[in-house]
Amino acid sequence: MSENPFKIANPSLNQDHVDKVSNEIPSGFDETDTIKRIEKIISSHPLVVFMKGNSFFPQCGFSANTVGMLTQLNAEFKTYDILRDPELRQSIKDFSNWPTFPQVYHNGKLLGGNDIMNELYQSGELKNLLS
């Protein structure tokens, strides 16, 4: 396992704790074909967020906002840090035909990015969709 990325924000954070509570899908995902890797990641959990960083340490405001909305709704979700996987970072833009991050997938289908998530959250549709 690589250096604990959470130590930057919290130097006393124990790696065992991070491993137990992390909802991050590991990069690589045992697949060399990028499209197949994307498909496996998306099908690995009902709610997947491709984002910059992870839910413990989002690396952009849009990613942090999306994680915040999902957390507020007590949604179970997995994250995938696109900053650790440059090949996938580019390929998923083509795969989804969506140019920005985060990208949220629900039951294998793209919901959208932070702007769409915000609209769904504000209207109450996101809560209904995830219930």
Secondary structure, DSSP 8 states (H G I E B T S, - for coil): ----GGGTT-TT--HHHHHHH--B--SSTT-SSHHHHHHHHHHTSSEEEEESB-SSSBSSHHHHHHHHHHHHTT---EEEEGGG-HHHHHHHHHHHT--SS-EEEETTEEEESHHHHHHHHHHTHHHHHH-
